[in-house]
Amino acid sequence: MSIRISKYHGAGNDFLIVDQLVGAPFLEQDIIARLCHRRFGIGADGLISMSNEGGTDFTMEYYNSDGNLAEMCGNGARCAVAWAAHESWIQGNARFLAGDGLHIGEVLDSDGQNMLIRVSLTIGVEPELLEDGTYFANTGVPHNIRLIDDVNLVNIEEQGQMLRNSEMFAPDGANINFVSPAKDGYDIRTYERGVEGETLACGTGVAASALVLHTCKNVNYPIILHARGGTLIVEESQGVLMLSGPAQKVFDCDIDPIAL
């Protein structure tokens, strides 16, 4: 039995998106991990299961590329809004549920496959200063923010893996964000748990870093952050963080997940 899977990316952070009605029988950890594998599957940083039940425009369930369910994904949420618009589930604006609660989304601009999307993000834990001089915040998932001079000089894979498994963040671990000043904002690189490597962009990491910059360093919103895969902008509206950036449809495909 084949199912239709869509691939999207938000600033290089890529996702497989499936309608839960047809995908539910296959949403098991090992199958999701195979689908997301970049050599033996389609390849993605995560998978999003979409349902239009629950009293909002849709509900998104986000799975990391290792097949484990996660609370939230900022870039994934923007891609979910784009998918919902392409599938005519929404008409420009959306109220939707994720693992961390209710969110709103908005299509700011659209050019066929390409969209500019803004979504709200939850502040689960306000920024706190850690003993090593770095910061911790939760914007749907836990993040460690490390303000440094130049993100290009960091061995992300080595440092990220070590810090992600640090006792400071046990037992769940945390995403590790390195942030440095840039000409018109900040550069950011992120090591993501679940992916267990650097991703080209991390929406909740961008939001957590902006929150730290604003709260702890008095940087005014909007805050521009340049990830490896593209530029994202964080604003604040009535105490809620708003994340804006690109979301692009890559392709649709029909695949038999069991055959992988």
Secondary structure as the mmCIF struct_conf table of DSSP 4:
data_model
#
loop_
_struct_conf.conf_type_id
_struct_conf.id
_struct_conf.beg_label_comp_id
_struct_conf.beg_label_asym_id
_struct_conf.beg_label_seq_id
_struct_conf.end_label_comp_id
_struct_conf.end_label_asym_id
_struct_conf.end_label_seq_id
STRN STRN1 ILE A 3 GLY A 10
TURN_TY1_P TURN_TY1_P1 ALA A 11 GLY A 12
STRN STRN2 ASN A 13 ASP A 19
HELX_RH_AL_P HELX_RH_AL_P1 GLN A 20 GLY A 23
HELX_RH_3T_P HELX_RH_3T_P1 ALA A 24 PHE A 26
HELX_RH_AL_P HELX_RH_AL_P2 GLN A 29 CYS A 36
TURN_TY1_P TURN_TY1_P2 ARG A 38 PHE A 40
BEND BEND1 GLY A 41 ILE A 42
BEND BEND2 ASP A 45 ASP A 45
STRN STRN3 GLY A 46 SER A 51
BEND BEND3 GLY A 54 ASP A 57
STRN STRN4 PHE A 58 ASN A 64
TURN_TY1_P TURN_TY1_P3 SER A 65 ASP A 66
BEND BEND4 GLY A 67 GLY A 67
STRN STRN5 LEU A 69 ALA A 70
BEND BEND5 GLU A 71 GLU A 71
HELX_RH_AL_P HELX_RH_AL_P3 GLY A 74 HIS A 86
TURN_TY1_P TURN_TY1_P4 GLU A 87 SER A 88
BEND BEND6 TRP A 89 TRP A 89
BEND BEND7 GLN A 91 GLY A 92
STRN STRN6 ASN A 93 ALA A 98
TURN_TY1_P TURN_TY1_P5 GLY A 99 ASP A 100
STRN STRN7 GLY A 101 ASP A 111
TURN_TY1_P TURN_TY1_P6 GLY A 112 GLN A 113
STRN STRN8 ASN A 114 LEU A 121
BEND BEND8 GLY A 124 GLY A 124
STRN STRN9 VAL A 125 LEU A 129
TURN_TY1_P TURN_TY1_P7 GLU A 131 ASP A 132
BEND BEND9 GLY A 133 GLY A 133
STRN STRN10 TYR A 135 ASN A 138
BEND BEND10 THR A 139 VAL A 141
STRN STRN11 PRO A 142 LEU A 147
BEND BEND11 ASP A 149 ASP A 149
HELX_RH_3T_P HELX_RH_3T_P2 VAL A 151 LEU A 153
BEND BEND12 VAL A 154 VAL A 154
HELX_RH_AL_P HELX_RH_AL_P4 ILE A 156 ARG A 164
TURN_TY1_P TURN_TY1_P8 ASN A 165 ASN A 165
HELX_RH_3T_P HELX_RH_3T_P3 GLU A 167 PHE A 169
TURN_TY1_P TURN_TY1_P9 ALA A 170 ASP A 172
STRN STRN12 ASN A 175 ALA A 182
TURN_TY1_P TURN_TY1_P10 LYS A 183 ASP A 184
STRN STRN13 GLY A 185 GLU A 192
TURN_TY1_P TURN_TY1_P11 ARG A 193 GLU A 196
STRN STRN14 GLY A 197 THR A 199
BEND BEND13 LEU A 200 LEU A 200
HELX_RH_AL_P HELX_RH_AL_P5 GLY A 203 LYS A 217
HELX_LH_PP_P HELX_LH_PP_P1 VAL A 219 ASN A 220
BEND BEND14 TYR A 221 PRO A 222
STRN STRN15 ILE A 223 ALA A 227
TURN_TY1_P TURN_TY1_P12 ARG A 228 GLY A 229
STRN STRN16 GLY A 230 SER A 237
TURN_TY1_P TURN_TY1_P13 GLN A 238 GLY A 239
STRN STRN17 VAL A 240 ILE A 255
HELX_RH_3T_P HELX_RH_3T_P4 PRO A 257 ALA A 259
#
